[in-house]
């Protein structure tokens, strides 16, 4: 019975102004400081997979190569 109930719940992915991701029930109003992440909605499993994909893609784009740290540390003044 519980699995059937969980399958009927529909979530959406919301994002905070600080780039934190969360699942939110589709029929609930988004809290202040949060917004819908694209039109992503579905089961909890689908939404979590979306968050994982997007979050790690963003982190890869934000990452600075280690070589840049090393070259800055070794640069003569």
Protein Blocks (a to p, Z undefined) as FASTA:
>chain_A
ZZmmmmmpccdddddfkopacdddfkbccdehiacehjbdcdfklmmmmmmmmmmmmmmm
mpccfklmmmmmmpcZZ
